[in-house]
Amino acid sequence: MSVQPVHHHPEPRVPRTIDGIAAALAPARRMEFYRQVGQAQAGEELQQVVATWWGEAMLDTDPQRERIIAAANAGTLRTVSWEQVHQRRRERGGEMPGE
């Protein structure tokens, strides 16, 4: 018998690692990412750089990228509040950090 996780989360398109992010970015953007990583202090500052660029890499690799950008520019991109995110997570049996 093997141990299986209770909740399965699919792997993201872009691994949340420095190499994963860099591989997903176009060469010019990759150099800017590496510059910012190289200048960041270890810890919270580096985590912020990685989090920001991971979001950029996820958007860059999203098959719906153009539609998402157009909707954001038009002000029609569907959004949810943090309270809605928390509620959905609680309904699915998950806890939010800090709870």
DSSP file (Angstrom, degrees, kcal/mol; ACC not computed):
  #  RESIDUE AA STRUCTURE BP1 BP2  ACC     N-H-->O    O-->H-N    N-H-->O    O-->H-N    TCO  KAPPA ALPHA  PHI   PSI    X-CA   Y-CA   Z-CA
    1    1 A M              0   0    0      0, 0.0     2,-0.3     0, 0.0     0, 0.0   0.000 360.0 360.0 360.0 138.1    0.0    0.0    0.0
    2    2 A S        -     0   0    0      0, 0.0     2,-0.5     0, 0.0     0, 0.0  -0.795 360.0-113.0-113.4 158.1    1.3    3.5   -0.8
    3    3 A V        -     0   0    0     -2,-0.3     0, 0.0     0, 0.0     0, 0.0  -0.769  33.3-170.0 -89.5 128.7    0.6    6.8    0.7
    4    4 A Q        -     0   0    0     -2,-0.5     4,-0.0     4,-0.0     2,-0.0  -0.927  27.5-106.8-118.2 143.2   -1.3    9.2   -1.6
    5    5 A P        -     0   0    0      0, 0.0     3,-0.1     0, 0.0    -1,-0.0  -0.372  20.3-135.0 -65.4 147.7   -1.9   12.9   -0.9
    6    6 A V  S    S+     0   0    0      1,-0.2     2,-0.5    -2,-0.0    -2,-0.0   0.905  94.0  40.0 -68.9 -42.2   -5.5   13.8    0.0
    7    7 A H  S    S-     0   0    0      2,-0.0     2,-0.6    -3,-0.0    -1,-0.2  -0.937  76.4-152.1-112.8 125.8   -5.6   16.8   -2.4
    8    8 A H        -     0   0    0     -2,-0.5    -4,-0.0    -3,-0.1    -2,-0.0  -0.857  10.0-170.6 -97.9 124.9   -4.0   16.5   -5.8
    9    9 A H        -     0   0    0     -2,-0.6    -2,-0.0     3,-0.0     0, 0.0  -0.965  24.3-124.8-113.5 120.6   -2.7   19.8   -7.2
   10   10 A P        -     0   0    0      0, 0.0    -2,-0.0     0, 0.0     0, 0.0  -0.275  33.8 -98.3 -62.7 149.6   -1.6   19.6  -10.8
   11   11 A E        -     0   0    0      1,-0.1     2,-0.0     2,-0.1     0, 0.0  -0.441  43.2-113.6 -65.2 137.3    1.9   20.8  -11.6
   12   12 A P        -     0   0    0      0, 0.0    -1,-0.1     0, 0.0     4,-0.0  -0.316  20.8-114.2 -69.2 158.7    2.0   24.4  -12.8
   13   13 A R  S    S+     0   0    0      1,-0.2    -2,-0.1     2,-0.0    45,-0.0   0.859 109.3  41.3 -57.9 -35.2    3.0   25.1  -16.4
   14   14 A V  S    S-     0   0    0     40,-0.1    -1,-0.2    10,-0.0     7,-0.1  -0.962  90.5-128.3-118.8 117.8    6.0   26.9  -15.0
   15   15 A P        -     0   0    0      0, 0.0     2,-2.1     0, 0.0     6,-0.1  -0.386  24.9-120.2 -60.8 142.0    7.9   25.5  -12.0
   16   16 A R  S    S+     0   0    0      4,-0.1     2,-0.3     5,-0.1    38,-0.1  -0.360  79.4 105.8 -86.0  59.9    8.3   28.1   -9.2
   17   17 A T  S  > S-     0   0    0     -2,-2.1     4,-2.6     1,-0.1     5,-0.3  -0.879  84.3-110.2-129.7 162.5   12.0   27.9   -9.3
   18   18 A I  H  > S+     0   0    0     -2,-0.3     4,-2.5     1,-0.2     5,-0.2   0.936 120.9  44.5 -60.2 -46.5   14.7   30.2  -10.8
   19   19 A D  H  > S+     0   0    0      2,-0.2     4,-2.3     1,-0.2    -1,-0.2   0.901 113.1  51.2 -65.8 -40.1   15.5   27.8  -13.6
   20   20 A G  H  > S+     0   0    0      2,-0.2     4,-1.0     1,-0.2    -2,-0.2   0.914 113.3  44.7 -63.1 -43.4   11.8   27.1  -14.3
   21   21 A I  H >X S+     0   0    0     -4,-2.6     4,-0.9     1,-0.2     3,-0.7   0.941 112.7  51.1 -65.5 -47.8   10.9   30.8  -14.5
   22   22 A A  H >< S+     0   0    0     -4,-2.5     3,-0.8    -5,-0.3    -2,-0.2   0.890 106.9  54.2 -58.8 -40.8   14.0   31.6  -16.7
   23   23 A A  H 3< S+     0   0    0     -4,-2.3    -1,-0.3     1,-0.2    -2,-0.2   0.795 107.7  51.1 -65.0 -27.7   13.2   28.8  -19.1
   24   24 A A  H << S+     0   0    0     -4,-1.0    -1,-0.2    -3,-0.7     2,-0.2   0.631  97.1  84.8 -85.1 -13.9    9.7   30.2  -19.6
   25   25 A L  S << S-     0   0    0     -4,-0.9    32,-0.0    -3,-0.8    31,-0.0  -0.587  85.1-107.4 -92.9 150.5   10.8   33.7  -20.4
   26   26 A A     >  -     0   0    0     -2,-0.2     4,-2.9     1,-0.1     3,-0.3  -0.372  43.5-101.8 -64.7 153.6   11.9   35.2  -23.7
   27   27 A P  H  > S+     0   0    0      0, 0.0     4,-1.9     0, 0.0     5,-0.2   0.859 120.5  48.2 -50.9 -45.2   15.6   35.9  -23.8
   28   28 A A  H  > S+     0   0    0      1,-0.2     4,-1.3     2,-0.2     5,-0.1   0.909 116.3  43.6 -65.2 -40.5   15.4   39.6  -23.2
   29   29 A R  H  > S+     0   0    0     -3,-0.3     4,-2.4     1,-0.2    -1,-0.2   0.844 108.6  59.6 -71.7 -33.2   13.1   39.2  -20.3
   30   30 A R  H  X S+     0   0    0     -4,-2.9     4,-2.7     1,-0.2    -2,-0.2   0.901 103.1  51.5 -61.2 -41.3   15.2   36.3  -19.0
   31   31 A M  H  X S+     0   0    0     -4,-1.9     4,-2.2    -5,-0.2    -1,-0.2   0.899 109.9  48.9 -64.6 -39.5   18.2   38.6  -18.7
   32   32 A E  H  X S+     0   0    0     -4,-1.3     4,-2.5     2,-0.2    -2,-0.2   0.904 110.9  51.1 -65.5 -40.7   16.1   41.2  -16.7
   33   33 A F  H  X S+     0   0    0     -4,-2.4     4,-2.7     1,-0.2     5,-0.2   0.952 111.1  47.0 -59.5 -50.4   14.9   38.4  -14.4
   34   34 A Y  H  X S+     0   0    0     -4,-2.7     4,-2.7     1,-0.2    -1,-0.2   0.874 110.3  53.9 -61.0 -37.1   18.5   37.1  -13.8
   35   35 A R  H  X S+     0   0    0     -4,-2.2     4,-1.4     2,-0.2    -1,-0.2   0.944 111.6  44.3 -61.5 -46.8   19.6   40.7  -13.1
   36   36 A Q  H  X S+     0   0    0     -4,-2.5     4,-1.1     2,-0.2    -2,-0.2   0.892 113.7  50.0 -66.7 -39.1   16.9   41.2  -10.5
   37   37 A V  H >< S+     0   0    0     -4,-2.7     3,-0.5     1,-0.2    -1,-0.2   0.923 110.2  51.5 -62.2 -43.8   17.6   37.8   -8.9
   38   38 A G  H 3< S+     0   0    0     -4,-2.7    -1,-0.2     1,-0.2    -2,-0.2   0.775 113.1  44.3 -65.8 -26.6   21.3   38.6   -8.8
   39   39 A Q  H 3< S+     0   0    0     -4,-1.4    -1,-0.2    -5,-0.2    -2,-0.2   0.596  92.7 101.4 -93.0 -12.6   20.7   41.9   -7.0
   40   40 A A  S << S-     0   0    0     -4,-1.1     2,-0.2    -3,-0.5     3,-0.1  -0.469  74.1-120.4 -77.7 142.7   18.1   40.6   -4.5
   41   41 A Q      > -     0   0    0     -2,-0.2     5,-1.4     1,-0.1     4,-0.1  -0.563  39.8 -96.7 -74.2 143.5   19.0   39.9   -1.0
   42   42 A A  T   5S+     0   0    0     -2,-0.2     2,-0.4     3,-0.2     3,-0.3  -0.307  94.3  26.7 -58.0 144.2   18.4   36.3    0.1
   43   43 A G  T  >5S+     0   0    0      1,-0.2     4,-2.6     2,-0.1     5,-0.2  -0.851 124.5   2.9 106.9-138.2   15.1   35.9    1.9
   44   44 A E  H  >5S+     0   0    0     -2,-0.4     4,-2.2     1,-0.2    -1,-0.2   0.857 129.4  52.6 -59.7 -40.4   12.0   38.0    1.5
   45   45 A E  H  >5S+     0   0    0     -3,-0.3     4,-1.9     2,-0.2    -1,-0.2   0.926 112.7  44.5 -63.8 -44.0   13.4   40.3   -1.2
   46   46 A L  H  ><S+     0   0    0     -5,-1.4     4,-2.6     1,-0.2    -2,-0.2   0.900 111.3  54.2 -66.2 -40.6   14.5   37.3   -3.4
   47   47 A Q  H  X S+     0   0    0     -4,-2.6     4,-2.7     1,-0.2    -2,-0.2   0.889 107.5  51.2 -59.6 -39.2   11.1   35.6   -2.7
   48   48 A Q  H  X S+     0   0    0     -4,-2.2     4,-2.6     2,-0.2    -1,-0.2   0.909 109.8  48.9 -65.6 -42.3    9.3   38.7   -4.0
   49   49 A V  H  X S+     0   0    0     -4,-1.9     4,-2.5     2,-0.2     5,-0.2   0.939 113.8  46.4 -61.7 -46.8   11.4   38.8   -7.2
   50   50 A V  H  X S+     0   0    0     -4,-2.6     4,-2.3     1,-0.2    -2,-0.2   0.922 113.3  48.9 -63.1 -44.3   10.7   35.1   -7.8
   51   51 A A  H  X S+     0   0    0     -4,-2.7     4,-1.8    -5,-0.2    -2,-0.2   0.917 113.1  47.5 -62.3 -43.8    6.9   35.5   -7.0
   52   52 A T  H  X S+     0   0    0     -4,-2.6     4,-1.7     1,-0.2    -2,-0.2   0.942 116.3  42.3 -63.1 -48.6    6.7   38.5   -9.4
   53   53 A W  H  X S+     0   0    0     -4,-2.5     4,-2.8     1,-0.2    -1,-0.2   0.791 108.2  59.7 -73.4 -27.0    8.5   36.9  -12.2
   54   54 A W  H  X S+     0   0    0     -4,-2.3     4,-2.7    -5,-0.2    -1,-0.2   0.925 106.2  49.1 -63.8 -42.3    6.7   33.6  -11.8
   55   55 A G  H  X S+     0   0    0     -4,-1.8     4,-2.2     2,-0.2    -2,-0.2   0.912 111.4  49.2 -60.3 -42.5    3.4   35.4  -12.4
   56   56 A E  H  X S+     0   0    0     -4,-1.7     4,-2.7     2,-0.2    -2,-0.2   0.919 112.3  47.7 -62.0 -44.1    4.9   37.0  -15.5
   57   57 A A  H  X S+     0   0    0     -4,-2.8     4,-1.7     2,-0.2    -2,-0.2   0.885 110.0  52.5 -67.0 -38.3    6.2   33.6  -16.7
   58   58 A M  H  < S+     0   0    0     -4,-2.7     4,-0.5     2,-0.2    -1,-0.2   0.922 112.7  44.8 -62.4 -43.4    2.8   32.0  -16.1
   59   59 A L  H >< S+     0   0    0     -4,-2.2     3,-1.1     1,-0.2    -2,-0.2   0.922 110.4  54.6 -66.3 -43.1    1.1   34.7  -18.1
   60   60 A D  H 3< S+     0   0    0     -4,-2.7    -1,-0.2     1,-0.3    -2,-0.2   0.818 114.4  40.9 -59.6 -31.1    3.6   34.5  -20.9
   61   61 A T  T 3< S+     0   0    0     -4,-1.7    -1,-0.3    -5,-0.1    -2,-0.2   0.412  86.9 115.6 -99.4   1.5    3.0   30.8  -21.2
   62   62 A D    X   -     0   0    0     -3,-1.1     3,-2.0    -4,-0.5     4,-0.2  -0.571  61.8-144.8 -74.5 127.1   -0.8   30.9  -20.8
   63   63 A P  T 3  S+     0   0    0      0, 0.0     3,-0.3     0, 0.0    -1,-0.2   0.751 104.0  51.5 -61.7 -21.3   -2.6   29.8  -24.0
   64   64 A Q  T 3> S+     0   0    0      1,-0.2     4,-2.7     2,-0.1     3,-0.2   0.191  76.1 121.1 -96.7  15.1   -5.2   32.5  -23.2
   65   65 A R  H <> S+     0   0    0     -3,-2.0     4,-2.6     1,-0.2     5,-0.2   0.876  72.6  45.7 -49.5 -52.3   -2.6   35.2  -22.8
   66   66 A E  H  > S+     0   0    0     -3,-0.3     4,-2.4     1,-0.2    -1,-0.2   0.895 114.3  48.6 -63.6 -40.5   -3.9   37.6  -25.4
   67   67 A R  H  > S+     0   0    0     -3,-0.2     4,-2.5     2,-0.2    -1,-0.2   0.909 112.1  49.4 -64.7 -42.3   -7.5   37.2  -24.3
   68   68 A I  H  X S+     0   0    0     -4,-2.7     4,-2.5     2,-0.2    -2,-0.2   0.926 112.8  46.3 -63.4 -46.0   -6.5   37.8  -20.7
   69   69 A I  H  X S+     0   0    0     -4,-2.6     4,-2.7    -5,-0.2     5,-0.2   0.918 113.0  49.7 -64.2 -43.3   -4.5   40.9  -21.5
   70   70 A A  H  X S+     0   0    0     -4,-2.4     4,-1.9    -5,-0.2    -2,-0.2   0.916 112.6  47.4 -61.9 -42.9   -7.3   42.3  -23.7
   71   71 A A  H  X>S+     0   0    0     -4,-2.5     5,-2.5     2,-0.2     6,-1.0   0.896 112.1  49.8 -66.2 -39.8   -9.9   41.7  -21.0
   72   72 A A  H ><5S+     0   0    0     -4,-2.5     3,-0.8     4,-0.2    -2,-0.2   0.931 112.2  47.5 -63.8 -44.6   -7.7   43.4  -18.4
   73   73 A N  H 3<5S+     0   0    0     -4,-2.7    -1,-0.2     1,-0.2    -2,-0.2   0.836 113.5  48.4 -64.5 -32.7   -7.1   46.4  -20.6
   74   74 A A  H 3<5S-     0   0    0     -4,-1.9    -1,-0.2    -5,-0.2    -2,-0.2   0.552 112.2-119.8 -84.4  -7.7  -10.8   46.6  -21.3
   75   75 A G  T <<5S+     0   0    0     -3,-0.8    -3,-0.2    -4,-0.7    -4,-0.1   0.708  87.4 107.2  77.2  19.4  -11.7   46.3  -17.6
   76   76 A T      < +     0   0    0     -5,-2.5     2,-0.3    -6,-0.2    -4,-0.2   0.295  36.0 127.0-113.1   8.7  -13.7   43.2  -18.2
   77   77 A L        -     0   0    0     -6,-1.0     2,-0.2    -7,-0.1    -9,-0.0  -0.526  66.1-116.9 -69.5 126.0  -11.4   40.6  -16.7
   78   78 A R        +     0   0    0     -2,-0.3     2,-0.3     1,-0.0    -1,-0.1  -0.426  41.5 178.6 -65.7 131.6  -13.3   38.5  -14.1
   79   79 A T        -     0   0    0     -2,-0.2     2,-0.3    -3,-0.0    -1,-0.0  -0.883  16.8-153.1-130.1 162.8  -11.9   39.0  -10.6
   80   80 A V        -     0   0    0     -2,-0.3     2,-0.1     3,-0.0     0, 0.0  -0.954  22.5-114.0-132.8 154.7  -12.8   37.7   -7.2
   81   81 A S     >  -     0   0    0     -2,-0.3     4,-2.0     1,-0.1     5,-0.1  -0.403  29.1-111.2 -81.9 163.5  -12.2   39.1   -3.7
   82   82 A W  H  > S+     0   0    0      1,-0.2     4,-2.9     2,-0.2     5,-0.2   0.877 120.6  57.8 -59.9 -37.1   -9.8   37.6   -1.2
   83   83 A E  H  > S+     0   0    0      1,-0.2     4,-2.6     2,-0.2    -1,-0.2   0.904 105.6  49.0 -61.2 -40.3  -12.9   36.8    0.9
   84   84 A Q  H  > S+     0   0    0      2,-0.2     4,-2.6     1,-0.2    -1,-0.2   0.896 111.0  50.0 -65.3 -39.4  -14.3   34.8   -2.1
   85   85 A V  H  X S+     0   0    0     -4,-2.0     4,-2.3     2,-0.2    -2,-0.2   0.941 112.6  47.1 -62.0 -47.2  -11.0   32.9   -2.4
   86   86 A H  H  X S+     0   0    0     -4,-2.9     4,-2.7     1,-0.2    -2,-0.2   0.920 112.2  50.2 -60.4 -44.9  -11.0   32.1    1.3
   87   87 A Q  H  X S+     0   0    0     -4,-2.6     4,-2.5     1,-0.2    -2,-0.2   0.928 110.8  48.3 -61.3 -47.0  -14.6   31.0    1.2
   88   88 A R  H  X S+     0   0    0     -4,-2.6     4,-1.4     1,-0.2    -1,-0.2   0.909 112.6  49.2 -60.0 -41.9  -14.0   28.7   -1.8
   89   89 A R  H  <>S+     0   0    0     -4,-2.3     5,-2.8    -5,-0.2     3,-0.2   0.916 110.9  48.9 -66.1 -42.4  -11.0   27.2   -0.1
   90   90 A R  H ><5S+     0   0    0     -4,-2.7     3,-1.7     1,-0.2    -1,-0.2   0.909 108.7  54.4 -61.6 -41.7  -12.8   26.6    3.2
   91   91 A E  H 3<5S+     0   0    0     -4,-2.5    -1,-0.2     1,-0.3    -2,-0.2   0.799 107.4  50.9 -62.3 -28.6  -15.7   24.9    1.2
   92   92 A R  T 3<5S-     0   0    0     -4,-1.4    -1,-0.3    -3,-0.2    -2,-0.2   0.370 124.4-104.4 -91.1   4.4  -13.1   22.6   -0.3
   93   93 A G  T < 5S+     0   0    0     -3,-1.7     2,-0.2     1,-0.3    -3,-0.2   0.586  78.8 128.1  87.7   9.8  -11.7   21.7    3.1
   94   94 A G      < -     0   0    0     -5,-2.8     2,-0.3    -6,-0.2    -1,-0.3  -0.609  50.3-133.9 -98.0 160.3   -8.5   23.7    2.9
   95   95 A E        -     0   0    0     -2,-0.2     3,-0.0    -3,-0.1    -5,-0.0  -0.843  14.8-128.3-109.1 149.6   -7.2   26.3    5.3
   96   96 A M    >   -     0   0    0     -2,-0.3     3,-1.9     1,-0.1   -10,-0.0  -0.705  41.8 -89.5 -90.1 148.5   -5.8   29.7    4.5
   97   97 A P  T 3  S+     0   0    0      0, 0.0    -1,-0.1     0, 0.0     0, 0.0  -0.303 115.5  27.3 -55.3 137.2   -2.4   30.6    5.9
   98   98 A G  T 3         0   0    0     -3,-0.0    -2,-0.0     1,-0.0     0, 0.0   0.379 360.0 360.0  90.8  -4.5   -2.7   32.2    9.3
   99   99 A E    <         0   0    0     -3,-1.9    -1,-0.0     0, 0.0    -3,-0.0   0.455 360.0 360.0 -89.4 360.0   -6.0   30.4   10.2
